[in-house]
């Protein structure tokens, strides 16, 4: 009875597929490319921890090391000296 079944429940195509999904993917790609352009010394120091969810797919936590100068340190008095944010785990 259910064959063929063009299932749309897990991100397939169809009426219930998010119409903004491609825009969201493009936006996040451009954002990470801009970060990489401005902070070329940014390096991962651990494997990404994936978000385990039935609704969302993504990275929950990813530790990085930044050895360069913080590009906003001169204009932002709240920036930590040395360019490493206090929220970055080492």
PDB file of N, CA, C and O in Angstrom, chain B, residues numbered from 101:
ATOM      1  N   UNK B 101       0.807  -1.198   0.000  1.00  0.00           N
ATOM      2  CA  UNK B 101       0.000   0.000   0.000  1.00  0.00           C
ATOM      3  C   UNK B 101       0.856   1.271   0.000  1.00  0.00           C
ATOM      4  O   UNK B 101       0.447   2.286  -0.563  1.00  0.00           O
ATOM      5  N   UNK B 102       2.044   1.225   0.627  1.00  0.00           N
ATOM      6  CA  UNK B 102       2.862   2.427   0.748  1.00  0.00           C
ATOM      7  C   UNK B 102       4.043   2.412  -0.217  1.00  0.00           C
ATOM      8  O   UNK B 102       5.038   3.094   0.027  1.00  0.00           O
ATOM      9  N   UNK B 103       3.956   1.664  -1.288  1.00  0.00           N
ATOM     10  CA  UNK B 103       5.072   1.570  -2.198  1.00  0.00           C
ATOM     11  C   UNK B 103       4.605   1.993  -3.597  1.00  0.00           C
ATOM     12  O   UNK B 103       3.651   1.408  -4.108  1.00  0.00           O
ATOM     13  N   UNK B 104       5.223   2.962  -4.219  1.00  0.00           N
ATOM     14  CA  UNK B 104       6.341   3.791  -3.763  1.00  0.00           C
ATOM     15  C   UNK B 104       5.888   4.850  -2.767  1.00  0.00           C
ATOM     16  O   UNK B 104       4.756   5.332  -2.812  1.00  0.00           O
ATOM     17  N   UNK B 105       6.795   5.197  -1.874  1.00  0.00           N
ATOM     18  CA  UNK B 105       6.479   6.141  -0.808  1.00  0.00           C
ATOM     19  C   UNK B 105       7.503   7.274  -0.819  1.00  0.00           C
ATOM     20  O   UNK B 105       8.586   7.102  -0.260  1.00  0.00           O
ATOM     21  N   UNK B 106       7.214   8.410  -1.423  1.00  0.00           N
ATOM     22  CA  UNK B 106       8.154   9.547  -1.398  1.00  0.00           C
ATOM     23  C   UNK B 106       8.118  10.234  -0.030  1.00  0.00           C
ATOM     24  O   UNK B 106       7.540  11.309   0.125  1.00  0.00           O
ATOM     25  N   UNK B 107       8.744   9.595   0.950  1.00  0.00           N
ATOM     26  CA  UNK B 107       8.714  10.047   2.341  1.00  0.00           C
ATOM     27  C   UNK B 107       9.331  11.436   2.481  1.00  0.00           C
ATOM     28  O   UNK B 107      10.409  11.686   1.942  1.00  0.00           O
ATOM     29  N   UNK B 108       8.665  12.338   3.193  1.00  0.00           N
ATOM     30  CA  UNK B 108       9.170  13.703   3.380  1.00  0.00           C
ATOM     31  C   UNK B 108       9.448  14.015   4.844  1.00  0.00           C
ATOM     32  O   UNK B 108       9.740  15.165   5.171  1.00  0.00           O
ATOM     33  N   UNK B 109       9.367  13.048   5.720  1.00  0.00           N
ATOM     34  CA  UNK B 109       9.500  13.308   7.149  1.00  0.00           C
ATOM     35  C   UNK B 109      10.904  13.620   7.614  1.00  0.00           C
ATOM     36  O   UNK B 109      11.066  14.169   8.704  1.00  0.00           O
ATOM     37  N   UNK B 110      11.930  13.298   6.840  1.00  0.00           N
ATOM     38  CA  UNK B 110      13.299  13.493   7.300  1.00  0.00           C
ATOM     39  C   UNK B 110      14.104  14.359   6.348  1.00  0.00           C
ATOM     40  O   UNK B 110      15.206  13.986   5.945  1.00  0.00           O
ATOM     41  N   UNK B 111      13.566  15.500   5.993  1.00  0.00           N
ATOM     42  CA  UNK B 111      14.304  16.456   5.187  1.00  0.00           C
ATOM     43  C   UNK B 111      14.240  16.230   3.696  1.00  0.00           C
ATOM     44  O   UNK B 111      15.039  16.794   2.949  1.00  0.00           O
ATOM     45  N   UNK B 112      13.319  15.428   3.259  1.00  0.00           N
ATOM     46  CA  UNK B 112      13.174  15.197   1.828  1.00  0.00           C
ATOM     47  C   UNK B 112      12.530  16.392   1.147  1.00  0.00           C
ATOM     48  O   UNK B 112      12.533  17.503   1.677  1.00  0.00           O
ATOM     49  N   UNK B 113      11.994  16.156  -0.001  1.00  0.00           N
ATOM     50  CA  UNK B 113      11.296  17.221  -0.710  1.00  0.00           C
ATOM     51  C   UNK B 113       9.808  17.112  -0.434  1.00  0.00           C
ATOM     52  O   UNK B 113       9.343  16.118   0.125  1.00  0.00           O
ATOM     53  N   UNK B 114       9.083  18.107  -0.816  1.00  0.00           N
ATOM     54  CA  UNK B 114       7.639  18.042  -0.648  1.00  0.00           C
ATOM     55  C   UNK B 114       7.085  19.250   0.071  1.00  0.00           C
ATOM     56  O   UNK B 114       7.789  20.230   0.314  1.00  0.00           O
ATOM     57  N   UNK B 115       5.824  19.166   0.402  1.00  0.00           N
ATOM     58  CA  UNK B 115       5.104  20.293   0.991  1.00  0.00           C
ATOM     59  C   UNK B 115       5.632  20.690   2.363  1.00  0.00           C
ATOM     60  O   UNK B 115       5.494  21.847   2.760  1.00  0.00           O
ATOM     61  N   UNK B 116       6.230  19.761   3.094  1.00  0.00           N
ATOM     62  CA  UNK B 116       6.671  20.059   4.454  1.00  0.00           C
ATOM     63  C   UNK B 116       8.165  20.363   4.551  1.00  0.00           C
ATOM     64  O   UNK B 116       8.692  20.512   5.654  1.00  0.00           O
ATOM     65  N   UNK B 117       8.840  20.454   3.433  1.00  0.00           N
ATOM     66  CA  UNK B 117      10.262  20.791   3.430  1.00  0.00           C
ATOM     67  C   UNK B 117      10.413  22.293   3.636  1.00  0.00           C
ATOM     68  O   UNK B 117       9.657  23.077   3.062  1.00  0.00           O
ATOM     69  N   UNK B 118      11.370  22.693   4.439  1.00  0.00           N
ATOM     70  CA  UNK B 118      11.569  24.107   4.762  1.00  0.00           C
ATOM     71  C   UNK B 118      11.989  24.885   3.513  1.00  0.00           C
ATOM     72  O   UNK B 118      12.987  24.552   2.875  1.00  0.00           O
ATOM     73  N   UNK B 119      11.233  25.907   3.174  1.00  0.00           N
ATOM     74  CA  UNK B 119      11.561  26.689   1.976  1.00  0.00           C
ATOM     75  C   UNK B 119      12.801  27.559   2.183  1.00  0.00           C
ATOM     76  O   UNK B 119      13.382  28.041   1.211  1.00  0.00           O
ATOM     77  N   UNK B 120      13.210  27.765   3.422  1.00  0.00           N
ATOM     78  CA  UNK B 120      14.392  28.566   3.700  1.00  0.00           C
ATOM     79  C   UNK B 120      15.646  27.745   3.925  1.00  0.00           C
ATOM     80  O   UNK B 120      16.683  28.311   4.271  1.00  0.00           O
ATOM     81  N   UNK B 121      15.594  26.427   3.741  1.00  0.00           N
ATOM     82  CA  UNK B 121      16.738  25.564   4.027  1.00  0.00           C
ATOM     83  C   UNK B 121      17.962  25.926   3.189  1.00  0.00           C
ATOM     84  O   UNK B 121      19.070  25.990   3.721  1.00  0.00           O
ATOM     85  N   UNK B 122      17.787  26.162   1.905  1.00  0.00           N
ATOM     86  CA  UNK B 122      18.932  26.504   1.055  1.00  0.00           C
ATOM     87  C   UNK B 122      19.517  27.861   1.421  1.00  0.00           C
ATOM     88  O   UNK B 122      20.735  28.036   1.390  1.00  0.00           O
ATOM     89  N   UNK B 123      18.667  28.821   1.765  1.00  0.00           N
ATOM     90  CA  UNK B 123      19.155  30.125   2.205  1.00  0.00           C
ATOM     91  C   UNK B 123      19.927  29.989   3.516  1.00  0.00           C
ATOM     92  O   UNK B 123      20.962  30.633   3.690  1.00  0.00           O
ATOM     93  N   UNK B 124      19.443  29.166   4.430  1.00  0.00           N
ATOM     94  CA  UNK B 124      20.135  28.953   5.702  1.00  0.00           C
ATOM     95  C   UNK B 124      21.505  28.317   5.476  1.00  0.00           C
ATOM     96  O   UNK B 124      22.483  28.727   6.102  1.00  0.00           O
ATOM     97  N   UNK B 125      21.589  27.327   4.597  1.00  0.00           N
ATOM     98  CA  UNK B 125      22.882  26.694   4.294  1.00  0.00           C
ATOM     99  C   UNK B 125      23.858  27.694   3.678  1.00  0.00           C
ATOM    100  O   UNK B 125      25.033  27.725   4.045  1.00  0.00           O
ATOM    101  N   UNK B 126      23.375  28.507   2.746  1.00  0.00           N
ATOM    102  CA  UNK B 126      24.225  29.513   2.116  1.00  0.00           C
ATOM    103  C   UNK B 126      24.707  30.535   3.144  1.00  0.00           C
ATOM    104  O   UNK B 126      25.878  30.914   3.142  1.00  0.00           O
ATOM    105  N   UNK B 127      23.812  30.978   4.016  1.00  0.00           N
ATOM    106  CA  UNK B 127      24.157  31.968   5.030  1.00  0.00           C
ATOM    107  C   UNK B 127      25.236  31.452   5.967  1.00  0.00           C
ATOM    108  O   UNK B 127      26.199  32.166   6.246  1.00  0.00           O
ATOM    109  N   UNK B 128      25.096  30.230   6.457  1.00  0.00           N
ATOM    110  CA  UNK B 128      26.082  29.685   7.397  1.00  0.00           C
ATOM    111  C   UNK B 128      27.418  29.444   6.691  1.00  0.00           C
ATOM    112  O   UNK B 128      28.473  29.619   7.300  1.00  0.00           O
ATOM    113  N   UNK B 129      27.388  29.048   5.421  1.00  0.00           N
ATOM    114  CA  UNK B 129      28.625  28.867   4.665  1.00  0.00           C
ATOM    115  C   UNK B 129      29.354  30.195   4.497  1.00  0.00           C
ATOM    116  O   UNK B 129      30.566  30.266   4.702  1.00  0.00           O
ATOM    117  N   UNK B 130      28.635  31.240   4.130  1.00  0.00           N
ATOM    118  CA  UNK B 130      29.242  32.566   3.981  1.00  0.00           C
ATOM    119  C   UNK B 130      29.780  33.085   5.304  1.00  0.00           C
ATOM    120  O   UNK B 130      30.840  33.710   5.338  1.00  0.00           O
ATOM    121  N   UNK B 131      29.057  32.832   6.403  1.00  0.00           N
ATOM    122  CA  UNK B 131      29.502  33.289   7.715  1.00  0.00           C
ATOM    123  C   UNK B 131      30.822  32.618   8.108  1.00  0.00           C
ATOM    124  O   UNK B 131      31.753  33.296   8.542  1.00  0.00           O
ATOM    125  N   UNK B 132      30.906  31.297   7.960  1.00  0.00           N
ATOM    126  CA  UNK B 132      32.139  30.602   8.326  1.00  0.00           C
ATOM    127  C   UNK B 132      33.292  30.971   7.399  1.00  0.00           C
ATOM    128  O   UNK B 132      34.437  31.030   7.848  1.00  0.00           O
ATOM    129  N   UNK B 133      33.024  31.220   6.127  1.00  0.00           N
ATOM    130  CA  UNK B 133      34.077  31.681   5.220  1.00  0.00           C
ATOM    131  C   UNK B 133      34.588  33.059   5.624  1.00  0.00           C
ATOM    132  O   UNK B 133      35.789  33.315   5.543  1.00  0.00           O
ATOM    133  N   UNK B 134      33.698  33.953   6.059  1.00  0.00           N
ATOM    134  CA  UNK B 134      34.112  35.285   6.510  1.00  0.00           C
ATOM    135  C   UNK B 134      34.953  35.188   7.778  1.00  0.00           C
ATOM    136  O   UNK B 134      35.942  35.908   7.919  1.00  0.00           O
ATOM    137  N   UNK B 135      34.578  34.315   8.694  1.00  0.00           N
ATOM    138  CA  UNK B 135      35.374  34.113   9.916  1.00  0.00           C
ATOM    139  C   UNK B 135      36.755  33.593   9.543  1.00  0.00           C
ATOM    140  O   UNK B 135      37.756  34.071  10.077  1.00  0.00           O
ATOM    141  N   UNK B 136      36.827  32.627   8.640  1.00  0.00           N
ATOM    142  CA  UNK B 136      38.115  32.070   8.224  1.00  0.00           C
ATOM    143  C   UNK B 136      38.980  33.119   7.531  1.00  0.00           C
ATOM    144  O   UNK B 136      40.200  33.112   7.696  1.00  0.00           O
ATOM    145  N   UNK B 137      38.372  34.021   6.759  1.00  0.00           N
ATOM    146  CA  UNK B 137      39.122  35.088   6.094  1.00  0.00           C
ATOM    147  C   UNK B 137      39.712  36.074   7.095  1.00  0.00           C
ATOM    148  O   UNK B 137      40.833  36.545   6.907  1.00  0.00           O
ATOM    149  N   UNK B 138      38.974  36.393   8.156  1.00  0.00           N
ATOM    150  CA  UNK B 138      39.418  37.376   9.138  1.00  0.00           C
ATOM    151  C   UNK B 138      40.282  36.775  10.240  1.00  0.00           C
ATOM    152  O   UNK B 138      41.022  37.496  10.910  1.00  0.00           O
ATOM    153  N   UNK B 139      40.195  35.480  10.430  1.00  0.00           N
ATOM    154  CA  UNK B 139      40.943  34.816  11.495  1.00  0.00           C
ATOM    155  C   UNK B 139      41.630  33.574  10.929  1.00  0.00           C
ATOM    156  O   UNK B 139      41.238  32.457  11.268  1.00  0.00           O
ATOM    157  N   UNK B 140      42.650  33.738  10.071  1.00  0.00           N
ATOM    158  CA  UNK B 140      43.269  32.580   9.417  1.00  0.00           C
ATOM    159  C   UNK B 140      44.030  31.666  10.374  1.00  0.00           C
ATOM    160  O   UNK B 140      44.334  30.529  10.013  1.00  0.00           O
ATOM    161  N   UNK B 141      44.345  32.130  11.579  1.00  0.00           N
ATOM    162  CA  UNK B 141      45.079  31.313  12.544  1.00  0.00           C
ATOM    163  C   UNK B 141      44.163  30.472  13.425  1.00  0.00           C
ATOM    164  O   UNK B 141      44.633  29.855  14.380  1.00  0.00           O
ATOM    165  N   UNK B 142      42.888  30.435  13.130  1.00  0.00           N
ATOM    166  CA  UNK B 142      41.923  29.645  13.887  1.00  0.00           C
ATOM    167  C   UNK B 142      42.095  28.171  13.526  1.00  0.00           C
ATOM    168  O   UNK B 142      42.016  27.803  12.353  1.00  0.00           O
ATOM    169  N   UNK B 143      42.333  27.322  14.539  1.00  0.00           N
ATOM    170  CA  UNK B 143      42.574  25.897  14.308  1.00  0.00           C
ATOM    171  C   UNK B 143      41.727  25.054  15.254  1.00  0.00           C
ATOM    172  O   UNK B 143      41.630  25.369  16.440  1.00  0.00           O
ATOM    173  N   UNK B 144      41.111  23.983  14.745  1.00  0.00           N
ATOM    174  CA  UNK B 144      40.368  23.087  15.637  1.00  0.00           C
ATOM    175  C   UNK B 144      41.329  22.305  16.526  1.00  0.00           C
ATOM    176  O   UNK B 144      42.387  21.870  16.073  1.00  0.00           O
ATOM    177  N   UNK B 145      40.956  22.129  17.798  1.00  0.00           N
ATOM    178  CA  UNK B 145      41.782  21.350  18.721  1.00  0.00           C
ATOM    179  C   UNK B 145      41.042  20.119  19.231  1.00  0.00           C
ATOM    180  O   UNK B 145      41.582  19.362  20.037  1.00  0.00           O
ATOM    181  N   UNK B 146      39.832  19.919  18.775  1.00  0.00           N
ATOM    182  CA  UNK B 146      39.076  18.718  19.130  1.00  0.00           C
ATOM    183  C   UNK B 146      38.102  18.410  18.002  1.00  0.00           C
ATOM    184  O   UNK B 146      37.857  19.229  17.116  1.00  0.00           O
ATOM    185  N   UNK B 147      37.566  17.228  18.064  1.00  0.00           N
ATOM    186  CA  UNK B 147      36.519  16.870  17.101  1.00  0.00           C
ATOM    187  C   UNK B 147      35.227  17.572  17.509  1.00  0.00           C
ATOM    188  O   UNK B 147      34.991  17.779  18.700  1.00  0.00           O
ATOM    189  N   UNK B 148      34.399  17.936  16.556  1.00  0.00           N
ATOM    190  CA  UNK B 148      33.139  18.591  16.917  1.00  0.00           C
ATOM    191  C   UNK B 148      32.206  17.631  17.644  1.00  0.00           C
ATOM    192  O   UNK B 148      32.121  16.451  17.302  1.00  0.00           O
ATOM    193  N   UNK B 149      31.508  18.151  18.653  1.00  0.00           N
ATOM    194  CA  UNK B 149      30.482  17.376  19.346  1.00  0.00           C
ATOM    195  C   UNK B 149      29.160  17.675  18.654  1.00  0.00           C
ATOM    196  O   UNK B 149      28.708  18.820  18.633  1.00  0.00           O
ATOM    197  N   UNK B 150      28.552  16.658  18.096  1.00  0.00           N
ATOM    198  CA  UNK B 150      27.315  16.822  17.335  1.00  0.00           C
ATOM    199  C   UNK B 150      26.113  16.973  18.255  1.00  0.00           C
ATOM    200  O   UNK B 150      26.060  16.395  19.341  1.00  0.00           O
ATOM    201  N   UNK B 151      25.172  17.747  17.804  1.00  0.00           N
ATOM    202  CA  UNK B 151      23.902  17.906  18.495  1.00  0.00           C
ATOM    203  C   UNK B 151      23.058  16.677  18.202  1.00  0.00           C
ATOM    204  O   UNK B 151      22.810  16.351  17.041  1.00  0.00           O
ATOM    205  N   UNK B 152      22.621  16.002  19.240  1.00  0.00           N
ATOM    206  CA  UNK B 152      21.783  14.814  19.066  1.00  0.00           C
ATOM    207  C   UNK B 152      20.331  15.232  19.259  1.00  0.00           C
ATOM    208  O   UNK B 152      19.872  15.448  20.380  1.00  0.00           O
ATOM    209  N   UNK B 153      19.635  15.339  18.162  1.00  0.00           N
ATOM    210  CA  UNK B 153      18.263  15.815  18.198  1.00  0.00           C
ATOM    211  C   UNK B 153      17.480  15.223  17.035  1.00  0.00           C
ATOM    212  O   UNK B 153      18.027  14.979  15.959  1.00  0.00           O
ATOM    213  N   UNK B 154      16.221  15.001  17.263  1.00  0.00           N
ATOM    214  CA  UNK B 154      15.365  14.552  16.189  1.00  0.00           C
ATOM    215  C   UNK B 154      14.884  15.688  15.309  1.00  0.00           C
ATOM    216  O   UNK B 154      14.319  15.458  14.240  1.00  0.00           O
ATOM    217  N   UNK B 155      15.112  16.926  15.762  1.00  0.00           N
ATOM    218  CA  UNK B 155      14.610  18.097  15.029  1.00  0.00           C
ATOM    219  C   UNK B 155      15.708  18.854  14.306  1.00  0.00           C
ATOM    220  O   UNK B 155      15.482  19.400  13.226  1.00  0.00           O
ATOM    221  N   UNK B 156      16.898  18.891  14.894  1.00  0.00           N
ATOM    222  CA  UNK B 156      17.977  19.707  14.337  1.00  0.00           C
ATOM    223  C   UNK B 156      19.210  18.860  14.077  1.00  0.00           C
ATOM    224  O   UNK B 156      19.423  17.838  14.729  1.00  0.00           O
ATOM    225  N   UNK B 157      20.011  19.289  13.129  1.00  0.00           N
ATOM    226  CA  UNK B 157      21.267  18.636  12.822  1.00  0.00           C
ATOM    227  C   UNK B 157      22.348  19.701  12.865  1.00  0.00           C
ATOM    228  O   UNK B 157      22.250  20.710  12.167  1.00  0.00           O
ATOM    229  N   UNK B 158      23.367  19.492  13.666  1.00  0.00           N
ATOM    230  CA  UNK B 158      24.413  20.495  13.720  1.00  0.00           C
ATOM    231  C   UNK B 158      25.488  20.167  14.729  1.00  0.00           C
ATOM    232  O   UNK B 158      25.544  19.063  15.271  1.00  0.00           O
ATOM    233  N   UNK B 159      26.337  21.140  14.972  1.00  0.00           N
ATOM    234  CA  UNK B 159      27.434  21.009  15.920  1.00  0.00           C
ATOM    235  C   UNK B 159      27.049  21.732  17.202  1.00  0.00           C
ATOM    236  O   UNK B 159      26.658  22.899  17.172  1.00  0.00           O
ATOM    237  N   UNK B 160      27.162  21.041  18.319  1.00  0.00           N
ATOM    238  CA  UNK B 160      26.825  21.627  19.613  1.00  0.00           C
ATOM    239  C   UNK B 160      28.028  22.357  20.208  1.00  0.00           C
ATOM    240  O   UNK B 160      27.879  23.427  20.799  1.00  0.00           O
ATOM    241  N   UNK B 161      29.225  21.776  20.051  1.00  0.00           N
ATOM    242  CA  UNK B 161      30.426  22.340  20.670  1.00  0.00           C
ATOM    243  C   UNK B 161      31.639  21.927  19.845  1.00  0.00           C
ATOM    244  O   UNK B 161      31.746  20.782  19.408  1.00  0.00           O
ATOM    245  N   UNK B 162      32.554  22.876  19.639  1.00  0.00           N
ATOM    246  CA  UNK B 162      33.775  22.578  18.891  1.00  0.00           C
ATOM    247  C   UNK B 162      34.876  23.480  19.432  1.00  0.00           C
ATOM    248  O   UNK B 162      34.817  24.699  19.271  1.00  0.00           O
ATOM    249  N   UNK B 163      35.873  22.892  20.069  1.00  0.00           N
ATOM    250  CA  UNK B 163      36.962  23.677  20.645  1.00  0.00           C
ATOM    251  C   UNK B 163      37.949  24.082  19.553  1.00  0.00           C
ATOM    252  O   UNK B 163      38.320  23.283  18.693  1.00  0.00           O
ATOM    253  N   UNK B 164      38.363  25.348  19.616  1.00  0.00           N
ATOM    254  CA  UNK B 164      39.331  25.867  18.657  1.00  0.00           C
ATOM    255  C   UNK B 164      40.409  26.644  19.399  1.00  0.00           C
ATOM    256  O   UNK B 164      40.214  27.082  20.533  1.00  0.00           O
ATOM    257  N   UNK B 165      41.541  26.804  18.743  1.00  0.00           N
ATOM    258  CA  UNK B 165      42.640  27.598  19.277  1.00  0.00           C
ATOM    259  C   UNK B 165      42.885  28.742  18.308  1.00  0.00           C
ATOM    260  O   UNK B 165      42.846  28.557  17.092  1.00  0.00           O
ATOM    261  N   UNK B 166      43.135  29.920  18.851  1.00  0.00           N
ATOM    262  CA  UNK B 166      43.408  31.084  18.025  1.00  0.00           C
ATOM    263  C   UNK B 166      44.693  31.726  18.511  1.00  0.00           C
ATOM    264  O   UNK B 166      44.735  32.293  19.603  1.00  0.00           O
ATOM    265  N   UNK B 167      45.744  31.639  17.702  1.00  0.00           N
ATOM    266  CA  UNK B 167      47.054  32.146  18.088  1.00  0.00           C
ATOM    267  C   UNK B 167      47.320  33.547  17.562  1.00  0.00           C
ATOM    268  O   UNK B 167      48.317  34.163  17.936  1.00  0.00           O
ATOM    269  N   UNK B 168      46.465  34.053  16.719  1.00  0.00           N
ATOM    270  CA  UNK B 168      46.676  35.361  16.113  1.00  0.00           C
ATOM    271  C   UNK B 168      46.178  36.499  16.977  1.00  0.00           C
ATOM    272  O   UNK B 168      45.765  36.304  18.120  1.00  0.00           O
ATOM    273  N   UNK B 169      46.224  37.688  16.409  1.00  0.00           N
ATOM    274  CA  UNK B 169      45.715  38.871  17.089  1.00  0.00           C
ATOM    275  C   UNK B 169      44.222  38.980  16.838  1.00  0.00           C
ATOM    276  O   UNK B 169      43.744  38.717  15.734  1.00  0.00           O
ATOM    277  N   UNK B 170      43.507  39.364  17.852  1.00  0.00           N
ATOM    278  CA  UNK B 170      42.064  39.522  17.719  1.00  0.00           C
ATOM    279  C   UNK B 170      41.781  40.752  16.863  1.00  0.00           C
ATOM    280  O   UNK B 170      42.256  41.837  17.196  1.00  0.00           O
ATOM    281  N   UNK B 171      41.020  40.623  15.765  1.00  0.00           N
ATOM    282  CA  UNK B 171      40.789  41.760  14.874  1.00  0.00           C
ATOM    283  C   UNK B 171      39.963  42.870  15.499  1.00  0.00           C
ATOM    284  O   UNK B 171      39.965  43.985  14.977  1.00  0.00           O
ATOM    285  N   UNK B 172      39.252  42.613  16.600  1.00  0.00           N
ATOM    286  CA  UNK B 172      38.437  43.648  17.233  1.00  0.00           C
ATOM    287  C   UNK B 172      39.049  44.149  18.531  1.00  0.00           C
ATOM    288  O   UNK B 172      38.437  44.976  19.208  1.00  0.00           O
ATOM    289  N   UNK B 173      40.230  43.682  18.901  1.00  0.00           N
ATOM    290  CA  UNK B 173      40.824  44.040  20.187  1.00  0.00           C
ATOM    291  C   UNK B 173      41.067  45.542  20.314  1.00  0.00           C
ATOM    292  O   UNK B 173      40.893  46.101  21.397  1.00  0.00           O
ATOM    293  N   UNK B 174      41.459  46.196  19.242  1.00  0.00           N
ATOM    294  CA  UNK B 174      41.752  47.624  19.312  1.00  0.00           C
ATOM    295  C   UNK B 174      40.497  48.464  19.499  1.00  0.00           C
ATOM    296  O   UNK B 174      40.552  49.521  20.128  1.00  0.00           O
ATOM    297  N   UNK B 175      39.379  48.016  18.969  1.00  0.00           N
ATOM    298  CA  UNK B 175      38.165  48.820  19.043  1.00  0.00           C
ATOM    299  C   UNK B 175      37.201  48.370  20.128  1.00  0.00           C
ATOM    300  O   UNK B 175      36.275  49.108  20.467  1.00  0.00           O
ATOM    301  N   UNK B 176      37.392  47.191  20.675  1.00  0.00           N
ATOM    302  CA  UNK B 176      36.472  46.676  21.688  1.00  0.00           C
ATOM    303  C   UNK B 176      37.189  46.532  23.025  1.00  0.00           C
ATOM    304  O   UNK B 176      38.001  45.622  23.189  1.00  0.00           O
ATOM    305  N   UNK B 177      36.904  47.413  23.984  1.00  0.00           N
ATOM    306  CA  UNK B 177      37.596  47.340  25.265  1.00  0.00           C
ATOM    307  C   UNK B 177      37.301  46.066  26.042  1.00  0.00           C
ATOM    308  O   UNK B 177      38.047  45.734  26.963  1.00  0.00           O
ATOM    309  N   UNK B 178      36.238  45.340  25.702  1.00  0.00           N
ATOM    310  CA  UNK B 178      35.907  44.125  26.432  1.00  0.00           C
ATOM    311  C   UNK B 178      36.663  42.902  25.923  1.00  0.00           C
ATOM    312  O   UNK B 178      36.560  41.826  26.513  1.00  0.00           O
ATOM    313  N   UNK B 179      37.421  43.050  24.839  1.00  0.00           N
ATOM    314  CA  UNK B 179      38.158  41.913  24.293  1.00  0.00           C
ATOM    315  C   UNK B 179      39.282  41.525  25.242  1.00  0.00           C
ATOM    316  O   UNK B 179      39.909  42.387  25.858  1.00  0.00           O
ATOM    317  N   UNK B 180      39.532  40.235  25.356  1.00  0.00           N
ATOM    318  CA  UNK B 180      40.576  39.723  26.229  1.00  0.00           C
ATOM    319  C   UNK B 180      41.924  39.910  25.545  1.00  0.00           C
ATOM    320  O   UNK B 180      42.044  39.664  24.344  1.00  0.00           O
ATOM    321  N   UNK B 181      42.940  40.343  26.291  1.00  0.00           N
ATOM    322  CA  UNK B 181      44.273  40.546  25.729  1.00  0.00           C
ATOM    323  C   UNK B 181      44.805  39.235  25.167  1.00  0.00           C
ATOM    324  O   UNK B 181      44.570  38.171  25.739  1.00  0.00           O
ATOM    325  N   UNK B 182      45.505  39.307  24.073  1.00  0.00           N
ATOM    326  CA  UNK B 182      46.072  38.127  23.447  1.00  0.00           C
ATOM    327  C   UNK B 182      45.173  37.511  22.401  1.00  0.00           C
ATOM    328  O   UNK B 182      45.585  36.598  21.686  1.00  0.00           O
ATOM    329  N   UNK B 183      43.958  37.995  22.303  1.00  0.00           N
ATOM    330  CA  UNK B 183      43.077  37.540  21.250  1.00  0.00           C
ATOM    331  C   UNK B 183      42.293  36.282  21.538  1.00  0.00           C
ATOM    332  O   UNK B 183      41.585  35.800  20.653  1.00  0.00           O
ATOM    333  N   UNK B 184      42.384  35.720  22.744  1.00  0.00           N
ATOM    334  CA  UNK B 184      41.654  34.503  23.055  1.00  0.00           C
ATOM    335  C   UNK B 184      40.521  34.841  24.001  1.00  0.00           C
ATOM    336  O   UNK B 184      40.749  35.386  25.081  1.00  0.00           O
ATOM    337  N   UNK B 185      39.327  34.526  23.610  1.00  0.00           N
ATOM    338  CA  UNK B 185      38.155  34.797  24.433  1.00  0.00           C
ATOM    339  C   UNK B 185      38.158  33.893  25.650  1.00  0.00           C
ATOM    340  O   UNK B 185      38.645  32.764  25.587  1.00  0.00           O
ATOM    341  N   UNK B 186      37.618  34.381  26.759  1.00  0.00           N
ATOM    342  CA  UNK B 186      37.560  33.582  27.977  1.00  0.00           C
ATOM    343  C   UNK B 186      36.603  32.410  27.839  1.00  0.00           C
ATOM    344  O   UNK B 186      36.645  31.490  28.656  1.00  0.00           O
ATOM    345  N   UNK B 187      35.744  32.418  26.829  1.00  0.00           N
ATOM    346  CA  UNK B 187      34.798  31.323  26.645  1.00  0.00           C
ATOM    347  C   UNK B 187      35.399  30.161  25.868  1.00  0.00           C
ATOM    348  O   UNK B 187      34.765  29.113  25.741  1.00  0.00           O
ATOM    349  N   UNK B 188      36.606  30.325  25.349  1.00  0.00           N
ATOM    350  CA  UNK B 188      37.250  29.257  24.598  1.00  0.00           C
ATOM    351  C   UNK B 188      37.932  28.316  25.576  1.00  0.00           C
ATOM    352  O   UNK B 188      38.794  28.733  26.349  1.00  0.00           O
ATOM    353  N   UNK B 189      37.548  27.053  25.542  1.00  0.00           N
ATOM    354  CA  UNK B 189      38.155  26.061  26.433  1.00  0.00           C
ATOM    355  C   UNK B 189      39.490  25.623  25.863  1.00  0.00           C
ATOM    356  O   UNK B 189      39.631  25.489  24.648  1.00  0.00           O
ATOM    357  N   UNK B 190      40.454  25.402  26.710  1.00  0.00           N
ATOM    358  CA  UNK B 190      41.773  24.925  26.281  1.00  0.00           C
ATOM    359  C   UNK B 190      42.051  23.572  26.860  1.00  0.00           C
ATOM    360  O   UNK B 190      43.114  23.001  26.613  1.00  0.00           O
TER     361      UNK B 190
END
